[in-house]
Amino acid sequence: MLWNSTTGANTMGIKLPRHIGIIPDGNRRWARHRGVTLYQAYDVGYKRLVSVIEYLHELGINYTSVYAMSRDNCIKRTKFEKSILFKMAISAFDDLMNNKKLEEHSVRVVVLGDLMLLPVDIRRKALETVESTKDRNRGILTIALCYSGKWEVEYYTARGLPLPSLQLPPIDLLIRTGGMRRISSFLPLLLEYAELYFTDTLWPDFDREELMRALEWFSRQERRMGA
């Protein structure tokens, strides 16, 4: 066993990543396969995400970054789908602010991306979430929302500002579900030596056993880091 199924404690002393990146892909295909609405699929996917994040912090993995929406998603997806995603975002930010397990683990929420592409109420809610968790100091949950690596570099360097992603430690393990084998401009400056784990499992089906497989796979990798 990689961890105790009741407490979440790492029982083998194996190598675990310090920082995990997650691209939770496959919600729309899951909706089609299950014959449910997009909202239902995204709701299941969000609850799955919270469960995974809570479990990672129980394991002592204190940095998690999640690709909620790319900048292209925020620009190119249909008005109908964006209305669903934006409605879900309001609910998600409320939940993150009031999540007792994240509060217990003192996890701070950071939101990174072109927030001007969001409706005003979601932008306000995102900033409220960041503000309400800013004094937590044992972990960071980064939500990449309307984000792309190119946008980050261009936006912040044009203003003479440090790149916010570089305030985080490098990503050790990137998990992408849904069968795609690409990073889609997700925090590229943090992925220089990341181990890339791709699975065909659609995100709403990515349970703790699937997470265990990813962590066990990571523990077997020989990380040379350029040496």
N, C-alpha and C positions, 0 to 999 in steps of 0.2 A: 504493500500500500504506500502511496505517496504521502497521504495525510490521513489523519483520523477523521472518519466520516462524520463524527458528532461534533468535535471541537474545531476541526479545520487545521489542527496543528501539524506542522511538518514533522513526521516521525522518523525520517530516514537520514536527515542531515544532508540531503542531496543539494546540488547546485540549483538555486532558484534565481530568476532574473530580479534585478532591482527595479526595473522600469519595463512595463509591458504596454505595447501599443495594440489597439484592437480596431479592425475595420469590419464592422458587423454587417456583412453583405448577405442578401438573399431574402429580405422581407417580402418583396413583391412577388417573387416566385413562390414563396411559401404560401402567400395568400391565394395564388392561382391554384396551387396543388391541393390546398385544403378547402377551396371554395368558400373562403371568408372574405370580408371586406378588407381594404387596405388599412383602415383604422384599427381593426381587430389585430391584423398582423403586426403593425407597428406597436400596438399596445403590448402584445405578447413579447415582441422583441425588446421593448424597453424594460419590462419586468425581468427578462432574462439578463439584460445588461446589469441591472442593479444587483441581482443575485451574484453574478460573476464578480463584480467589483467588490462587493462585501466579502466574498470568499477570499479574494486575493489579499485583502487587508488582514483577514484573519490569519493568513499564511505568513504575514510579515512583508508582503510586497507592497511598498508604500507609494509607488508612482504608477498611475494608470492613465493612459491617454487614449481617447476614443474619437473616431472620425464620425461625428453625428451627421454632418452634411458637408459635401465639398462646395467650393464656390460655384462650380459649374452646376451642381444640384440646385443651388439657390437661384441661379439665373435661368437654367434651361428646362427644369421640370415643369409640368403642366400646372396651371393655376389650381386645378382641382387637387392634385397631389400635394402641392405646397400648402394648401389650406389644411390638409390633414396633418402634415408634418409640423406646421406651425402651431396647430391646436395641441398636438402632442408635446411640443416644446414647452408651452406654458405649463402644462400639467407636470412635465418632467422637472422643470426648475423648482416648482413648488415642492415637489417630492424630495428633491436633493437638499433643499434648505431644511427640511424637517425630518430627514432620515436619521434615526437614532443611532444606527450602527456606524454611519459615517461620522456622526458627532462623537461617538464613543472612541473611535480611532483617530479623532482630531484631523480629519481629512478636509483640506481646503479645496474649493472648486475654482478652477481657472477657465475662462472662456476665451478662445483665440480664433479670430477670423474677421471677415469683413462684415461687421454687424450692421453696417448701414444698408445692407441688402435685406435686413429683417424688418418686419412691421414694428412700429414704435413700442407696442405693448410687450412684445417678446424681447426687444432690446432692453427695455426697462427691467424686465424680470430677470434677464441674464445678469445685468449689472447688480441687481439687488442680491442675487445669489452669491456672486463674487464678494460683495461687500459683507454679507452676513456670515461668511465663512473665513474671512481674511485672517483672523487671529488663530486659526487652527495651525498646528505646526508639526504634525507627525506624518503627514502624507499629502499628496496632491493628486486630484482628479482633474485632468485637462480635457475639456470638451472642445474639439475642433469643429467649428460651426461656420458655414460659408467660408471655408478655409482652402487655400492652396499655398504651396511652398513658394511659388513664383510671386504671388500677391504679397506674401509676408516680406520677402526680401525687397521688393520694389517699394512697398508702402513705407516701411520703417527706415530703409536707407535713404529714401528721398527726404525724410524729415530729420535725418541725423540721429535717429533713435536706435538703441540696441534691439536686436531681434528677440522677441519674447520667448520663442521656442528654445533659444540657447540659454535661458535661465533654468532649464530643466536638465536633468542628467540624460545621457544618451539612452536610447531605447535598446534594450538587450534582446527582447523577443517581440516580434510583430506577428500577430495572429490575424489572418484574413479568412473569413468564412465565405461560402457561396460558390467556390470553384474557380474564381478569377485568380490569376497569378500576376498581380501587379500592385504597386503601392499607391497609384492614383494621386500623387503629389501630397501624400500625408506625411507631414513633419520630416521632409527629406534630410534636413541637416542633422537630425537625431538618429538616422538609420544607417550611418556609415558602416558600422560593424554589427548591425542587428542580425540575429538569426530570423529567417523568414519562414513562417509556418503557414502553409496553405491547406485548407480542408474543403472538401465538397459539401460538407454539412451546411445547410442553410441556417442563418443566424438564430431564428426562433427555436431551432432544435439543438443549439449548442449548449448542452447542459454541463454539469460539473464533471461528469465522466469524460466528456470531450475536452474540457479544460485540463483534466488530469493527463490525458494523452499528450496534449501540447506541452505541458510542463515536463513530463517524462522525456519527451523528444528533445526538448531544450537541454535537459540535464546530461544527455549523451553527446552533445556537440562539443567538438574540440575548438575552442575559441582562440585563435592565434592573434587576433587584433593587429594584423599587419606584420607580425613577427615571422 
